[in-house]
Amino acid sequence: QVQLVESGGGLVQPGGSLRLSCAVSVSLFTRYTMGWYRQAPRKDRELVAMITSGEITNYADSVKGRFTVSRDNAKNTVYLQMNSLKPEDTAVYYCNAKRSGVRDLWGQGIQVTVSS
């Protein structure tokens, strides 16, 4: 059974850091482009960061210079290091896996709250 399981969320003060992890139980993990999305209350889900199978990365303008996406293919895991967090980063964060010819895979989501 294919599963994407996020961990590492929680409550953090502005300026703080969190590291999200997404453990992926899927074959051919190295062929997937992995992404992190987020959805704040009353807003659409948006792409935060992505990393291709060739480890090319892309970021939303709002997180460039603060967030870093990475992957460990030996562990079938993707990470999102979030630094200098702001209240506007508060959202449910979702892990996503994309591969040509296969339906998108999603995690269940994890809450990140940035508040003093």
C-alpha positions as CSV (number, residue, x, y, z in Angstrom):
1,Q,0.0,0.0,0.0
2,V,1.4,3.4,-1.0
3,Q,1.8,5.8,1.8
4,L,3.2,9.2,2.4
5,V,3.6,10.0,6.0
6,E,4.6,13.5,7.2
7,S,6.1,14.4,10.5
8,G,7.9,17.2,12.2
9,G,5.2,19.8,12.4
10,G,4.0,21.8,15.4
11,L,4.0,25.2,17.0
12,V,7.0,27.5,16.7
13,Q,7.6,31.1,17.5
14,P,8.3,33.6,14.7
15,G,11.9,33.4,13.6
16,G,12.1,29.8,14.6
17,S,12.8,26.7,12.6
18,L,11.1,23.3,11.9
19,R,12.1,20.4,9.7
20,L,9.3,18.4,8.1
21,S,9.9,14.9,6.9
22,C,7.9,12.7,4.5
23,A,8.5,9.0,4.5
24,V,7.3,7.5,1.2
25,S,6.5,3.8,0.8
26,V,6.5,3.5,-2.9
27,S,8.6,1.6,-5.4
28,L,10.8,3.5,-7.8
29,F,11.0,6.4,-5.4
30,T,14.0,7.9,-7.2
31,R,11.8,8.4,-10.3
32,Y,9.3,10.7,-8.5
33,T,9.4,14.4,-8.3
34,M,8.6,15.2,-4.7
35,G,6.9,18.4,-3.5
36,W,5.7,20.2,-0.5
37,Y,2.4,22.1,-0.6
38,R,0.5,24.0,2.0
39,Q,-3.0,25.2,2.6
40,A,-3.9,28.0,5.0
41,P,-7.4,28.6,6.2
42,R,-9.7,30.0,3.5
43,K,-6.9,29.8,0.9
44,D,-6.1,27.5,-2.0
45,R,-3.4,24.9,-1.7
46,E,-0.1,26.2,-3.0
47,L,3.2,24.7,-4.0
48,V,6.0,25.5,-1.5
49,A,8.9,23.6,-2.8
50,M,9.8,20.7,-5.1
51,I,12.7,18.5,-5.9
52,T,13.0,16.4,-9.0
53,S,14.6,13.0,-9.4
54,G,17.7,14.8,-10.6
55,E,17.6,17.0,-7.5
56,I,16.6,20.1,-9.3
57,T,14.7,22.3,-6.8
58,N,12.1,25.0,-7.2
59,Y,10.6,27.3,-4.5
60,A,7.7,29.6,-4.1
61,D,8.9,33.2,-4.0
62,S,7.5,33.6,-0.5
63,V,9.9,31.0,0.9
64,K,13.0,31.4,-1.2
65,G,16.1,31.9,1.0
66,R,14.3,30.5,4.1
67,F,13.2,27.0,3.1
68,T,15.3,24.1,1.7
69,V,13.9,20.9,0.2
70,S,16.0,17.8,0.0
71,R,15.7,14.1,-0.4
72,D,17.4,10.9,0.8
73,N,16.8,8.2,-1.8
74,A,18.3,5.6,0.4
75,K,15.6,6.3,3.0
76,N,12.7,7.1,0.6
77,T,12.3,10.4,2.4
78,V,11.9,14.0,1.5
79,Y,12.6,16.9,3.9
80,L,11.6,20.5,4.2
81,Q,13.9,22.6,6.4
82,M,12.0,25.8,7.3
83,N,14.0,28.6,8.8
84,S,13.0,32.2,9.8
85,L,9.4,31.2,10.0
86,K,6.7,33.8,9.8
87,P,3.1,33.8,11.0
88,E,2.0,33.7,7.3
89,D,3.7,30.3,7.0
90,T,1.0,28.9,9.2
91,A,-0.8,26.2,7.3
92,V,-1.3,22.5,6.8
93,Y,1.7,21.2,4.9
94,Y,1.2,18.3,2.5
95,C,3.8,16.0,0.9
96,N,3.2,15.1,-2.8
97,A,4.8,12.6,-5.2
98,K,4.5,12.9,-9.0
99,R,5.6,10.6,-11.7
100,S,4.7,10.5,-15.4
101,G,1.8,8.1,-16.1
102,V,0.9,7.6,-12.4
103,R,-1.7,9.5,-10.4
104,D,-0.4,12.0,-7.9
105,L,0.2,10.7,-4.3
106,W,-0.5,12.8,-1.3
107,G,0.2,12.6,2.4
108,Q,-2.4,13.3,5.1
109,G,-1.0,16.7,5.9
110,I,0.6,18.1,9.0
111,Q,-0.1,21.3,10.9
112,V,2.6,24.0,11.2
113,T,1.7,27.0,13.4
114,V,3.9,30.0,13.7
115,S,2.8,32.2,16.6
116,S,4.1,33.9,19.7
